[in-house]
Amino acid sequence: MAIDSVLIREINEGRFNPWKGSRPGSVWVGNNLPPVDKLQKIKVETLELWIGVDIGHSPDPSSVVIVRHLRIVSSFGPSLPERVTSFYRLVRCQEWSGVPYPEQRELMQRIIDEERQFNERINLILDGTGVGKAVSQDWQTGLQGMNEFHPVTMVYGQPRSIGSVAVSDLIQNTQSAFQQGRVSLPNKPSGDQSFLVRKLQAQLTTRGIEEDYRGRLKAIDERKSGLNHYDLSVALSLVVGHCEQVTSNYSSILWVC
């Protein structure tokens, strides 16, 4: 379905705040609507919390992002199609360096327990490729309190296929949503969050996609360490890529559950 570009502008310019007081099923009508031509109703279809995780291969850190996802439906009357638009708000991000995988599970359970107090739905999605496969199996049986759990098989420099997703697809979809103003980062993070948010922003804006001689897309510098490892952007792209897939009308089944 088409996204509502006019509504995106109203939200980005501060004339309409769909996050404030929203719950699944919330509806705006009449004078509560932003001044968008022919707009009759806005309804919250989805409001949930996602935790995206890129499991680090030693010595790289494991990266975690906590993201609120809001999907709203704009209605323009019976003669016009509805528009479905997703928005993403980064709550915070973390990196775990030198932490054994069993302890990472304990840290993740702590995050889930903390967020459970404030959110009706908590979903977790992680890179289940390589070492992530064993970690995802351990987490799926050992973690409690999740509504959905998605271990994703990721492929590098390859085309989209059933049961897996290309890194280039994830990055492109997330960069597109970020450029459209549908992915928001904290305005004034402090302490460690300030560094991590700036690192994530740099990864989102500097990472490129190139086409190889076979016409396949691949993300540039996928395997470099440090800042160029793009670990935080992968964690965020897992969340955004999945939610964008659910919103869209693609026929391919990309996600392994």
C-alpha positions, 0 to 999 in steps of 0.5 A: 500500500502507498504511504501517506507522504503529506501526513509524513510532512505534517508529523515531521514539521510538528503539526501532528503527533501520532505518538502522544497517547496512542494505543492500538485502535486509537482514532483521530477524526474531525478537528483532531485531524491534521490539515490534509486534503480529503483526510477523514480518519486516522487509525492506529493499526499497530503500536509495539516495541521491537528489539533488534539484535546483531549478534557479534562474532568475536571480537566484534560487539553484539549490537542491540536497538530498542525501537517503537513501531507505529503503523497508522492507516489514513482514510480518505473516503470510500472512493479513495484507497487507504494509505498505510504508513509505518513510523519508527522511534529509536528508544535506545541502543546498546553494545555488548563487547567481550560479554559471553553469549550466556550472559548476553541472554541474561542481559536481554531478559533484563531488557524484556522484563524492564520494557514489559512494564510499559509495553503491551507487545514486545517482539525480538528479531535477530541475525540468526546467521552463523554464530547467531543460529546457536544463539537464536536457538538458545534465546528462543527456548530460554527467554520469557515474555516475548510476543514474537521471536524472529531469527532471520537468515541473512545473505551477503551480496546475494539476491532476495530468496525464500527463507532469507533476506539480502543485507542490501535489501535490509539496508536500502529499505531502512535508509529509504524510511530514514530519508523519508523522515519515518525513522527518528533518533533521539534528539539529545541523547546523553552519555554512552547513548550520545556516542552510540546514536551518533555512530548509528546515524553515521552508519545509516548515512555513509553505508552504500549499496553497489551492483556487481557484474551479475546485476546483484545488489550488495551492501558495501563494506559488510564485514569491516570491524569497528565503525565500518562493521555497521553492526548497529545499522544491521540491528535497526535494519532487521526491525525496519526491514521486517516491519516494512515487509509486513506493511507492504504487499510483497508476495515473497516470504522472506522471514524465518520464524 
